[in-house]
Amino acid sequence: RPRRGSAEHFVHVAVELTEELEMRVYAARWLLPVTSPPVQDGAVSVEDGTIVDAGSRKDVLKAAGDDAEIRELGDAAILPGLVNTHVHVDLSWMGEDPPPTGSFPDWVRGLLERKAVEDPERARKAAQAGIDSMLDRGIVAVGDVSNDTWVVPLLVRSALEGVSFQEVYGFRAEDAERWMMAAAYRLEILAGNAEVAASGKRWRIVPTAHAPHTTSPQLIRMLAARAAASGEPLSIHVAESKSEIELIRDGSGPFPDLLREREMWDKNFEPRGHTPVEHLDRLGALTGGTLAVHCVHLTQADHSRLQMRGTTMVTCPRSNRTLGVGTAPVPQLMAQGIPVALGTDSLASAPDLDLLAEMSLLIEEHPT
């Protein structure tokens, strides 16, 4: 149980609210409705697991009546459960031995080398610990990204809900059809899992492109078309590093060599001078259902594209700092009305899965 007064305690209350079976009033120094201004000396009343009232302590207690049980939380804040919009639970085992940082491509290389020797049992235990740690920190929903199926039953078995984005990647155009078939097979396997099937509307499982520097234009276009036809979301890493910018713009930088090492390079790839955001837009992958993850290196034209398409930008401040890729222009995007969400990324590039710590760094980076 988190220490009262700690940041973890503040959000832990939101998880407890869903477990109540009779009328109870929670009162605290602060109530943060999020959709309206903070309320000092606030309270919420809960009946049969449902929040029935929220507002000032005085008003909520009056409406609840004399029979309601009152729980005084003291110098704490009550707020809704948190949403970790971008996380890789399957990489939680790398928290014990993260890839060395340096250049972004070198970090990617280290990550791939570690995945090649992944111990399945160790990975499962670490993933479960990662899920538990998010619940302990008040996270109730996630956008989890993985390129394998084994983590999905762990997610649906937990109290979390959200979307499992099954990553698809492959940079050679000639392999695009094969990778789409492989993705369909993954979805078929998961659809046949009893626990996944029983999760109902709590979980959606959808395929998505990994990133412009790992996924061919042809494959991105196929995945975008599928998402448009089914009404499903996409979650795509984009504009995370300068190396990605170089590859998409003119085929330069270190990524071509890395792709050759992995036997993924397409000798027929034709860069067209676009930014990664424009690249996705021209392929139909930038929509109101797209989560554009990282978006560190953007032009003003990119801002306009995100705004025009209604795309949500997801920032992972601590991962960006760890990898040395830069700071996302969050205030500028918000000033243009572009939705901004928050994610922790994975333990391969963040010390823990704590959204409040992400918020803290975000405030530090953008204090005004």
Phi, psi and omega per residue, in radians:
R1 nan 2.171 -3.121
P2 -1.087 2.619 3.110
R3 -1.135 2.295 3.113
R4 -1.064 2.369 -3.110
G5 1.684 -0.306 3.111
S6 -1.386 2.823 3.119
A7 -1.055 -0.602 -3.134
E8 -1.143 -0.616 3.138
H9 -1.138 -0.650 -3.078
F10 -0.994 -0.789 -3.068
V11 -1.533 -0.338 -3.127
H12 -1.100 -0.570 -3.134
V13 -1.018 -0.656 -3.096
A14 -1.086 -0.598 3.107
V15 -1.236 -0.707 -3.133
E16 -1.081 -0.557 -3.071
L17 -1.030 -0.527 -3.095
T18 -1.380 -0.104 -3.049
E19 -1.782 -0.049 -3.063
E20 -1.364 2.504 3.139
L21 -2.012 -0.098 3.116
E22 -2.430 2.977 -3.082
M23 -1.115 2.203 3.057
R24 -2.531 2.495 3.096
V25 -1.930 2.237 3.038
Y26 -1.822 2.198 -3.139
A27 -2.125 2.423 -3.109
A28 -2.594 2.943 3.137
R29 -1.050 -0.629 -3.124
W30 -2.311 2.493 2.949
L31 -2.084 2.187 -3.117
L32 -1.985 1.574 -3.118
P33 -1.189 -0.349 -3.108
V34 1.320 -0.837 3.141
T35 -1.402 -0.100 3.091
S36 -2.577 2.937 -3.062
P37 -1.039 2.706 3.084
P38 -1.024 2.603 3.139
V39 -2.045 2.080 3.070
Q40 -1.386 2.487 -3.026
D41 0.940 1.009 -3.094
G42 -1.737 3.014 -3.135
A43 -2.770 2.784 2.978
V44 -2.325 2.578 3.037
S45 -1.983 2.467 -3.060
V46 -2.240 2.315 3.097
E47 -2.389 2.236 -3.129
D48 0.911 0.700 3.075
G49 1.374 0.120 -3.109
T50 -2.109 2.337 3.051
I51 -1.257 2.089 -3.086
V52 -1.846 -0.280 -3.136
D53 -2.775 2.617 3.086
A54 -2.686 2.413 -3.139
G55 2.858 -2.575 3.128
S56 -1.212 2.621 3.140
R57 -0.948 -0.799 -3.086
K58 -1.047 -0.830 -3.085
D59 -1.204 -0.709 -3.110
V60 -1.171 -0.748 3.123
L61 -1.110 -0.671 3.131
K62 -1.107 -0.760 -3.122
A63 -1.251 -0.523 -3.081
A64 -1.281 -0.500 3.133
G65 1.550 2.994 -3.028
D66 -1.265 -0.364 -3.057
D67 -1.465 -0.174 -3.094
A68 -1.240 2.441 3.044
E69 -1.385 2.368 -3.109
I70 -1.919 2.247 3.073
R71 -1.998 1.990 -3.130
E72 -1.524 2.098 -3.126
L73 -1.713 -0.182 3.061
G74 1.220 -2.377 -3.055
D75 -1.393 1.274 -3.086
A76 -2.488 3.080 3.086
A77 -2.256 2.422 3.052
I78 -1.802 2.230 3.132
L79 -2.565 2.838 3.142
P80 -1.096 2.796 3.034
G81 -1.044 2.631 -3.045
L82 -1.623 2.683 3.114
V83 -2.026 2.036 3.062
N84 -1.571 1.723 -2.945
T85 -1.299 -0.306 3.137
H86 -2.571 1.961 3.124
V87 -2.606 2.640 3.045
H88 -2.057 1.518 -3.087
V89 -1.087 -0.575 -3.089
D90 -1.169 -0.284 3.127
L91 -1.668 0.186 -3.063
S92 -1.052 -0.507 -3.133
W93 -1.133 -0.353 -3.141
M94 -1.311 -0.131 3.075
G95 -1.079 -0.483 3.117
E96 -1.357 -0.440 -3.096
D97 -2.629 1.237 -3.080
P98 -1.184 2.677 3.081
P99 -1.042 2.546 3.123
P100 -1.138 2.443 3.101
T101 -1.582 2.712 -3.111
G102 3.123 -1.986 2.964
S103 -1.443 2.707 -3.139
F104 -1.043 -0.790 3.096
P105 -1.049 -0.614 3.105
D106 -1.161 -0.655 3.079
W107 -1.116 -0.752 3.098
V108 -1.041 -0.761 3.135
R109 -1.046 -0.779 3.120
G110 -1.114 -0.672 3.117
L111 -1.100 -0.786 -3.130
L112 -1.134 -0.658 3.101
E113 -1.120 -0.685 3.123
R114 -1.219 -0.695 3.134
K115 -1.096 -0.520 -3.125
A116 -1.151 -0.381 -3.134
V117 -2.064 0.450 -3.123
E118 -1.076 2.339 3.060
D119 -1.617 2.008 -3.024
P120 -0.973 -0.773 -3.101
E121 -1.176 -0.734 3.083
R122 -1.070 -0.720 -3.122
A123 -1.129 -0.717 -3.140
R124 -1.143 -0.768 3.132
K125 -1.101 -0.724 3.136
A126 -1.187 -0.653 3.114
A127 -1.110 -0.758 3.111
Q128 -1.095 -0.717 3.096
A129 -1.099 -0.657 3.101
G130 -1.128 -0.739 3.090
I131 -1.073 -0.822 -3.135
D132 -1.079 -0.669 -3.119
S133 -1.178 -0.604 3.095
M134 -1.171 -0.760 3.103
L135 -1.079 -0.697 3.111
D136 -1.117 -0.433 -3.114
R137 -1.713 0.263 3.034
G138 1.460 0.191 3.094
I139 -1.453 2.236 -3.082
V140 -2.040 -0.238 3.139
A141 -2.557 2.612 -3.079
V142 -2.456 2.747 2.864
G143 -1.931 1.617 -3.064
D144 -1.582 2.435 -3.098
V145 -2.130 2.223 3.111
S146 -2.624 2.898 3.069
N147 -2.119 0.520 3.044
D148 -2.599 2.943 -3.030
T149 -1.694 -0.304 -2.942
W150 -1.119 -0.463 -3.077
V151 -1.369 -0.357 -3.031
V152 -1.108 -0.795 3.089
P153 -1.023 -0.599 3.088
L154 -1.112 -0.710 -3.137
L155 -1.155 -0.862 -3.060
V156 -1.222 -0.405 3.111
R157 -1.313 -0.333 -3.076
S158 -1.502 3.126 3.084
A159 -1.420 -0.056 3.114
L160 -1.283 2.808 2.934
E161 -2.410 2.939 3.119
G162 2.626 -2.560 -3.108
V163 -2.163 2.311 2.974
S164 -1.738 1.880 3.094
F165 -1.523 2.021 3.105
Q166 -1.586 1.884 -3.061
E167 -1.186 2.448 3.038
V168 -2.185 2.303 3.096
Y169 -2.600 2.785 -3.110
G170 2.807 2.104 -2.969
F171 -1.600 -0.201 -3.137
R172 -1.524 2.206 -3.094
A173 -1.026 -0.634 -3.081
E174 -1.143 -0.319 -3.115
D175 -1.667 -0.024 -3.008
A176 -1.008 -0.809 -3.120
E177 -1.099 -0.694 -3.139
R178 -1.131 -0.709 -3.140
W179 -1.216 -0.551 3.065
M180 -1.169 -0.678 3.095
M181 -1.147 -0.684 3.109
A182 -1.117 -0.681 3.110
A183 -1.139 -0.723 3.110
A184 -1.089 -0.634 3.113
Y185 -1.161 -0.705 3.083
R186 -1.037 -0.780 3.140
L187 -1.123 -0.624 3.116
E188 -1.137 -0.738 3.104
I189 -1.049 -0.799 -3.103
L190 -1.194 -0.635 3.121
A191 -1.118 -0.462 3.126
G192 -1.515 -0.016 3.120
N193 -1.474 2.185 -3.048
A194 -1.063 -0.718 -3.120
E195 -1.166 -0.694 3.114
V196 -1.141 -0.785 -3.137
A197 -1.080 -0.612 -3.106
A198 -1.338 -0.202 -3.099
S199 -1.265 -0.228 3.050
G200 0.985 -2.267 -3.094
K201 -1.468 -0.048 -3.135
R202 -1.177 -0.519 -3.071
W203 -2.309 2.419 2.972
R204 -2.042 2.457 3.141
I205 -2.131 2.023 -3.015
V206 -2.383 2.603 3.052
P207 -1.446 2.628 3.124
T208 -2.625 2.751 3.055
A209 -1.332 2.544 3.114
H210 -1.281 -1.069 -3.056
A211 -2.925 2.773 3.115
P212 -1.054 -0.489 -3.090
H213 -1.493 -0.042 3.103
T214 -2.191 -0.154 -3.007
T215 -2.172 2.189 -3.058
S216 -1.139 2.683 3.076
P217 -0.959 -0.674 -3.125
Q218 -1.127 -0.735 -3.131
L219 -1.222 -0.699 3.070
I220 -1.055 -0.758 -3.130
R221 -1.090 -0.716 3.110
M222 -1.112 -0.783 -3.136
L223 -1.157 -0.658 3.113
A224 -1.155 -0.710 3.124
A225 -1.130 -0.688 3.112
R226 -1.118 -0.760 3.135
A227 -1.101 -0.714 3.138
A228 -1.121 -0.686 -3.108
A229 -1.250 -0.569 -3.064
S230 -1.699 -0.184 -3.077
G231 1.278 0.376 -3.125
E232 -1.629 2.691 3.141
P233 -1.403 2.928 2.992
L234 -2.194 2.643 3.028
S235 -2.341 1.959 -2.996
I236 -2.260 2.238 3.000
H237 -1.185 2.272 -3.119
V238 -2.652 2.467 3.110
A239 0.966 0.674 -3.118
E240 -1.424 -0.598 -3.057
S241 -2.415 2.801 3.071
K242 -1.179 -0.516 3.111
S243 -1.095 -0.657 3.079
E244 -1.137 -0.730 3.105
I245 -0.999 -0.811 -3.089
E246 -1.108 -0.762 -3.129
L247 -1.078 -0.862 -3.066
I248 -1.242 -0.603 -3.100
R249 -1.227 -0.898 -3.034
D250 -2.519 0.222 3.091
G251 1.344 0.268 -3.110
S252 -1.740 -2.989 3.119
G253 1.478 -3.053 -3.038
P254 -1.423 -0.247 -3.065
F255 -1.156 -0.650 3.085
P256 -0.964 -0.733 3.122
D257 -1.138 -0.706 3.123
L258 -1.113 -0.713 3.120
L259 -1.158 -0.626 3.072
R260 -1.131 -0.705 3.103
E261 -1.017 -0.639 -3.106
R262 -1.569 0.078 -3.093
E263 1.001 0.714 -3.140
M264 -2.029 -0.102 -3.053
W265 -1.206 2.431 3.074
D266 -1.857 1.890 -3.097
K267 -1.133 -0.265 3.138
N268 -1.698 0.109 3.119
F269 -1.060 2.302 -3.089
E270 -2.082 1.664 3.054
P271 -1.126 2.538 -3.028
R272 -2.154 0.323 3.083
G273 1.337 0.284 -3.104
H274 -1.609 2.771 2.922
T275 -1.369 2.816 3.083
P276 -0.997 -0.646 3.129
V277 -1.156 -0.786 3.093
E278 -1.103 -0.688 3.101
H279 -0.957 -0.868 3.120
L280 -1.122 -0.697 -3.117
D281 -1.080 -0.768 -3.124
R282 -1.191 -0.343 3.114
L283 -1.653 0.056 3.107
G284 1.420 0.229 -3.063
A285 -1.711 0.048 3.133
L286 -1.917 1.743 -3.057
T287 -2.406 -3.118 3.066
G288 -1.196 -0.228 3.104
G289 -1.766 0.168 -3.094
T290 -1.741 2.354 2.921
L291 -1.702 1.968 3.120
A292 -1.629 1.808 -2.958
V293 -1.578 2.283 3.109
H294 1.577 -1.226 3.090
C295 0.827 0.895 -3.133
V296 -1.401 -0.726 -3.027
H297 -1.933 1.635 -3.070
L298 -2.132 2.541 2.965
T299 -1.631 2.948 3.091
Q300 -1.102 -0.598 3.086
A301 -1.120 -0.601 3.074
D302 -1.118 -0.735 3.090
H303 -0.975 -0.801 -3.102
S304 -1.122 -0.660 3.118
R305 -1.142 -0.796 3.119
L306 -1.043 -0.739 3.134
Q307 -1.135 -0.815 -3.085
M308 -1.098 -0.666 -3.091
R309 -1.492 -0.163 -3.115
G310 1.246 0.442 -3.100
T311 -1.337 2.480 3.071
T312 -1.598 2.269 3.072
M313 -1.633 2.370 3.106
V314 -1.992 2.170 3.136
T315 -1.922 2.496 3.112
C316 -2.222 1.396 -2.960
P317 -0.988 -0.760 -3.065
R318 -1.260 -0.609 3.063
S319 -1.114 -0.778 3.113
N320 -1.011 -0.719 -3.136
R321 -1.198 -0.779 3.141
T322 -1.018 -0.743 -3.070
L323 -1.496 -0.128 3.087
G324 1.154 0.549 -3.088
V325 -1.565 -0.229 -3.138
G326 2.125 -3.034 -3.093
T327 -2.054 2.245 -3.131
A328 -1.201 2.509 -3.112
P329 -1.404 1.069 -3.030
V330 -1.039 -0.853 -3.117
P331 -1.033 -0.704 -3.141
Q332 -1.126 -0.708 3.123
L333 -1.147 -0.765 3.138
M334 -1.143 -0.606 3.124
A335 -1.124 -0.448 3.115
Q336 -1.608 0.118 3.100
G337 1.381 0.297 3.120
I338 -1.456 2.172 -3.141
P339 -1.066 2.365 3.122
V340 -2.155 2.247 3.091
A341 -2.076 2.983 -3.007
L342 -2.183 2.450 3.075
G343 -2.435 2.831 3.118
T344 -1.644 -0.316 -2.911
D345 1.093 -2.760 -3.011
S346 -1.807 3.004 3.070
L347 -1.298 -0.025 3.006
A348 -1.350 -0.265 -3.134
S349 -2.458 0.103 3.092
A350 -2.400 2.595 -3.076
P351 -1.255 -0.402 3.138
D352 -2.837 -3.133 -3.113
L353 -1.899 1.008 -3.017
D354 -1.952 1.878 -3.130
L355 -1.184 -0.539 3.116
L356 -1.142 -0.598 3.075
A357 -1.178 -0.611 3.057
E358 -1.122 -0.748 3.108
M359 -1.060 -0.725 -3.114
S360 -1.067 -0.790 3.123
L361 -1.184 -0.634 3.112
L362 -1.054 -0.730 3.098
I363 -1.167 -0.676 3.120
E364 -1.101 -0.713 -3.122
E365 -1.287 -0.552 -3.090
H366 -2.279 1.288 -2.999
P367 -1.214 -0.304 -3.095
T368 -1.826 nan nan
